[in-house]
Amino acid sequence: MRAHDPAKHAAGTAQYHINADIMYALRKYVQATGDEEFLRKYGAEMLVETARMWLDLGFYSDAKGGRFCINGVTGPDEYNAVVNNNAYTNLMARENLRYAAEVVESLRTAEAGMYDALAQKTALDPSEVNAWIQAAGSMYVPSDETLNVILQDDNFLDREPWDFRNTPRDRYPLLLFYHPLNIYRTQVIKQADVILAMFLLGDTFSSEVKKRNFDFYDPLTTGDSSLSSCVEAIIAAQVGDMDKAFRYGMAALLMDLADVGGNVKDGCHIASMGGTWMMLTYGFGGMRDDDGTLSFWPRRAPEENAILRFPITYRGRLLCVEIGLDKVEYTLREGERLVIRHEKQEVELTREHPVAVRPVSRR
């Protein structure tokens, strides 16, 4: 059991993004397993209800040029609580709405019986799907043209900058030493927020956009949450800042092993452990699965003689990836055939030809 976090009570009750997070996980699960039956029987209903929730929570704002806005929410960063148009929340809600419309329309056109059962169970009206598509297409995402970055929320730049220079190292995590209201009023971040969106929705943003936003938000992020270092390591690796990727990666890896937060006595950081695996595979391994196809943009190992090796099961096939200093080896351990991508190159692995070796990019 984790220690009590005084910043979480007020913030947590407004973290509506969790609904979209679960639907994001649903999509990843279906892509990775091919379990369409689960999607039809259970997932579709969840998508209908979460899409309805977003439509009920948000509204079309005249002040934002008629864009769909979501006010009074808290994103992943609990140091900025109950804000308007948290970018992460809006971006993930947009994906939730789009996926719900996609699945419902697929059932309507291809599996009429399943669609009828879903419509009867949820009292679904076809006009609702059009409303979801409209809201997703009109979703407002705050940005600043001068800085050329996505804003964490509408008023992020209006807050007073946190005085990092005069904050002693022994006063972190801030939530244990400062009142939440003092934190909420300032420009300081507990954990990756916009940067998390750029990882989860990676194909939505170019490398240049990721780098600009990473460079802007990294100095403002305290890492007071154990969930932050792994995500920052992944994006640092994606934008080519391997020094920070390694530094944040080690912080994630040693969170419990070295008691980085000084609170292992209260329990292990299970989510951070999962994040460590993601840091290695998505970060240094360069794995992507944005469109349902595994692709890899592996990074050079952080140490000259280091080798990164990991297995991954995808749609019933077992793939082993081994990354060295100059080459990466893909091996199909189980399954008849698997098509992946090495950077932009398609690679076909079969039972007869299970191994492919490609160079590690020096970019």
SULZI-V826330 format. One record per pair of residues at least 24 apart in sequence whose ideal C-beta (glycine too) atoms are under 10 Angstrom apart, sorted by the first residue. I is the first residue (numbers start at 1). J is the second residue. Records with the same first field share a line. If there is no record, write none. Layout:
BEGIN
I->J / J
END
This chain:
BEGIN
1->266 / 267
2->226 / 263 / 266 / 267 / 268 / 269 / 270 / 271
3->176 / 261 / 263 / 265 / 266 / 267
4->266
5->78 / 173 / 175 / 176 / 180 / 190 / 224 / 225
6->175 / 176 / 178 / 179 / 180
7->78 / 79 / 81 / 173 / 174 / 175 / 176 / 178 / 179 / 180 / 183 / 184 / 190 / 224 / 225
8->74 / 78 / 81 / 175 / 180 / 190
9->78 / 81 / 180
10->74 / 78 / 81 / 82 / 180 / 181 / 184
11->73 / 74 / 75 / 76 / 77 / 78 / 79 / 80 / 81 / 82 / 83 / 180 / 183 / 184 / 190
12->74 / 78 / 81
13->74 / 81 / 82
14->72 / 73 / 74 / 75 / 78 / 81 / 82 / 83 / 86 / 89
15->73 / 74 / 75 / 76 / 78 / 81 / 86 / 89
16->50 / 53 / 54 / 57 / 58 / 70 / 72 / 73 / 74 / 75 / 86 / 89 / 92 / 93
17->70 / 73 / 74 / 75 / 76 / 86 / 88 / 89 / 90 / 91 / 92 / 93 / 96 / 193 / 196 / 197
18->76 / 89 / 92
19->46 / 49 / 50 / 51 / 53 / 54 / 57 / 89 / 92 / 93 / 96
20->50 / 51 / 53 / 54 / 88 / 89 / 90 / 91 / 92 / 93 / 94 / 95 / 96 / 97 / 99 / 200
21->76 / 88 / 89 / 92 / 95 / 96 / 196 / 200
22->46 / 50 / 96
23->47 / 49 / 50 / 51 / 54 / 92 / 93 / 95 / 96 / 97 / 99 / 100 / 103
24->92 / 95 / 96 / 99 / 200 / 201
25->200
26->50 / 96 / 99 / 103
27->95 / 96 / 99 / 102 / 103 / 292
28->200 / 289 / 290 / 292
30->99 / 103 / 292
31->289 / 290 / 291 / 292 / 293 / 294 / 314 / 315
32->289 / 292 / 294 / 312 / 313 / 314 / 315 / 316
33->313 / 314 / 315 / 316
34->292 / 314 / 315 / 316
35->315
36->106 / 111
37->114
39->103 / 106 / 107 / 114
40->103 / 106 / 107 / 111 / 113 / 114 / 115 / 117 / 118
41->114 / 117 / 118
43->99 / 100 / 103
44->100 / 103 / 104 / 106 / 107 / 111 / 114 / 115 / 117 / 118 / 121 / 122 / 124
45->117 / 118 / 121 / 122 / 124
46->96 / 100 / 103
47->96 / 97 / 99 / 100 / 101 / 102 / 103 / 104 / 118 / 122 / 132
48->100 / 101 / 103 / 104 / 118 / 119 / 121 / 122 / 123 / 124 / 128 / 129 / 132
49->100 / 122
50->93 / 96 / 97 / 99 / 100
51->93 / 96 / 97 / 98 / 99 / 100 / 101 / 103 / 104 / 128 / 129 / 131 / 132 / 133 / 135 / 136
52->97 / 100 / 122 / 124 / 128 / 131 / 132
53->93 / 96
54->89 / 90 / 92 / 93 / 94 / 96 / 97 / 100 / 132 / 135 / 136 / 139
55->93 / 97 / 100 / 128 / 131 / 132 / 134 / 135 / 136
57->89 / 93
58->85 / 89 / 90 / 93 / 97 / 135 / 138 / 139 / 140
59->135
60->134 / 135 / 138 / 140
61->85 / 138 / 140
64->138 / 140 / 142 / 154
65->138 / 140
66->138 / 140
67->135 / 137 / 138 / 139 / 140 / 141
68->93 / 94 / 97 / 134 / 135 / 136 / 137 / 138 / 139 / 140
69->138 / 139 / 140 / 142 / 154
70->94 / 135 / 139 / 140
71->153 / 154
73->153
74->153 / 184 / 193
75->152 / 153 / 189 / 191 / 193 / 194 / 196 / 197
76->152 / 189 / 190 / 191 / 192 / 193 / 194 / 195 / 196 / 197 / 225 / 227 / 228 / 231
77->152 / 153 / 156 / 188 / 189 / 190 / 191 / 192 / 193 / 194 / 195 / 196 / 217 / 220 / 221 / 222 / 224 / 225 / 228
78->175 / 180 / 183 / 184 / 189 / 190 / 191 / 193 / 224 / 225
79->162 / 173 / 174 / 175 / 178 / 180 / 183 / 184 / 186 / 187 / 188 / 189 / 190 / 191 / 193 / 220 / 221 / 222 / 224 / 225
80->152 / 153 / 155 / 156 / 159 / 183 / 184 / 185 / 186 / 187 / 188 / 189 / 190 / 193
81->180 / 181 / 183 / 184
82->153 / 184
83->142 / 152 / 153 / 154 / 155 / 156 / 159 / 184
84->140 / 142 / 153 / 154 / 155
85->139 / 140 / 141 / 142 / 151 / 152 / 153 / 154 / 155 / 156
86->141 / 142 / 151 / 152 / 153 / 154 / 156 / 193 / 194 / 197
87->140 / 141 / 142 / 143 / 149 / 150 / 151 / 152 / 153 / 154 / 156 / 193 / 194 / 197 / 198 / 213
88->141 / 150 / 152 / 153 / 192 / 193 / 194 / 195 / 196 / 197 / 198 / 200 / 201
89->153 / 193 / 197
90->139 / 140 / 141 / 142 / 150 / 153 / 197
91->139 / 141 / 150 / 194 / 196 / 197 / 198 / 200 / 201 / 204 / 205
92->196 / 197 / 200 / 201
93->135 / 136 / 139
94->132 / 135 / 136 / 137 / 138 / 139 / 140 / 141 / 201 / 204
95->136 / 139 / 197 / 200 / 201 / 204
96->132 / 136
97->129 / 131 / 132 / 133 / 134 / 135 / 136 / 137 / 139
98->132 / 133 / 135 / 136 / 137 / 139
99->132 / 136
100->128 / 129 / 132 / 133 / 136
101->128 / 129 / 130 / 131 / 132 / 133 / 134 / 135 / 136
102->129 / 132 / 133
103->129
104->128 / 129 / 132
105->129 / 133
141->194 / 197
142->194
143->213
144->216
147->212 / 213 / 216
148->208 / 209 / 212 / 213 / 216
149->194 / 209 / 212 / 213 / 214 / 215 / 216 / 217
150->193 / 194 / 195 / 197 / 198 / 205 / 209 / 212 / 213 / 216 / 217
151->194 / 213 / 216
152->187 / 189 / 193 / 194 / 195 / 197 / 213 / 216 / 217 / 220
153->193 / 194
155->187
156->187 / 189 / 193 / 194 / 217 / 220
157->187
158->187
159->184 / 185 / 186 / 187 / 188
160->185 / 186 / 187 / 188
161->186 / 187 / 188 / 220
162->186 / 187 / 188 / 189 / 220 / 222
163->188
164->188 / 219 / 220 / 222
167->222
172->222 / 223 / 224 / 261
173->222 / 223 / 224 / 225 / 226 / 261 / 262 / 263
174->222 / 224
175->222 / 224 / 225
176->224 / 263
183->222 / 224
186->220
187->220
188->220 / 221 / 222 / 224
189->217 / 218 / 219 / 220 / 221 / 222 / 223 / 224 / 225 / 228
190->221 / 222 / 223 / 224 / 225 / 227 / 228
191->221 / 222 / 223 / 224 / 225 / 226 / 227 / 228 / 229 / 231 / 232
192->217 / 218 / 221 / 223 / 225 / 227 / 228 / 229 / 230 / 231 / 232 / 233 / 234 / 235 / 248
193->217 / 221 / 228 / 231
194->235
195->221 / 228 / 231 / 232 / 234 / 235 / 236
196->227 / 228 / 231 / 232 / 234 / 235
197->231
198->231 / 234 / 235 / 238 / 239
199->230 / 231 / 232 / 233 / 234 / 235 / 238 / 278 / 282 / 283
200->231 / 290
201->290
202->234 / 235 / 238 / 282 / 288 / 289 / 290
203->288 / 289 / 290 / 291
204->290
205->235 / 238
207->238 / 239 / 240 / 297 / 363
208->239
209->239
210->235 / 236 / 238 / 239
211->235 / 236 / 238 / 239 / 240 / 241
212->239
213->239
214->238 / 239 / 241 / 244
215->239 / 241
218->244 / 248
221->248
223->248 / 251 / 252 / 260 / 261
224->261
225->261 / 269 / 271 / 272
226->251 / 252 / 255 / 256 / 260 / 261 / 263 / 268 / 269 / 270 / 271 / 272 / 273 / 275
227->252 / 255 / 269 / 271 / 272 / 274 / 275
228->252 / 272 / 275
229->253 / 254 / 255 / 260 / 272 / 275 / 276 / 279
230->255 / 271 / 272 / 273 / 274 / 275 / 276 / 277 / 278 / 279 / 280 / 282 / 283
231->275 / 278 / 279 / 282 / 283
232->279 / 283
233->275 / 276 / 278 / 279 / 280 / 282 / 283 / 284
234->275 / 278 / 279 / 280 / 281 / 282 / 283 / 284 / 285 / 286 / 287
235->282 / 283
236->279 / 283
237->279 / 280 / 282 / 283 / 284 / 285 / 286 / 297 / 298 / 299 / 302
238->282 / 283 / 286 / 288 / 297 / 299
240->299 / 363
242->283 / 284 / 299 / 300 / 301 / 302
243->302
245->279 / 283 / 284 / 299 / 302
246->283 / 284 / 299 / 302 / 303
247->302
248->279 / 283
249->276 / 279 / 280 / 283 / 284 / 302
250->276 / 279 / 302
251->276 / 279
252->276 / 277 / 278 / 279 / 280 / 283
253->279 / 280
277->310
280->308 / 309 / 310 / 323
281->308 / 310 / 312 / 321
283->308
284->308 / 310 / 323
285->309 / 310 / 312 / 321 / 323 / 328
286->321 / 323 / 328 / 342 / 343 / 360 / 361
287->312 / 321 / 340
288->341
289->314 / 340
291->341
293->338 / 339 / 340 / 341 / 346
294->319 / 321 / 330 / 338 / 339 / 340 / 341 / 347
295->340 / 341 / 342 / 343 / 344 / 345 / 346 / 347
296->321 / 323 / 328 / 330 / 340 / 341 / 342 / 343 / 347 / 358 / 360
297->328 / 341 / 342 / 343 / 344 / 360 / 361 / 363
298->322 / 323 / 324 / 327 / 328 / 342 / 343 / 358 / 359 / 360 / 361
299->323 / 328 / 360 / 361 / 363
300->324 / 325 / 326 / 360 / 361 / 362 / 363
301->325 / 326 / 360
314->338 / 340
317->349
319->349 / 354
320->354 / 355
322->357
323->360
324->357 / 360
325->360
326->359 / 360 / 362
327->357 / 358 / 359 / 360
328->356 / 357 / 358 / 359 / 360 / 361
329->355 / 356 / 357 / 358
330->354 / 355 / 356 / 357 / 358
331->355 / 356 / 357
332->356
END
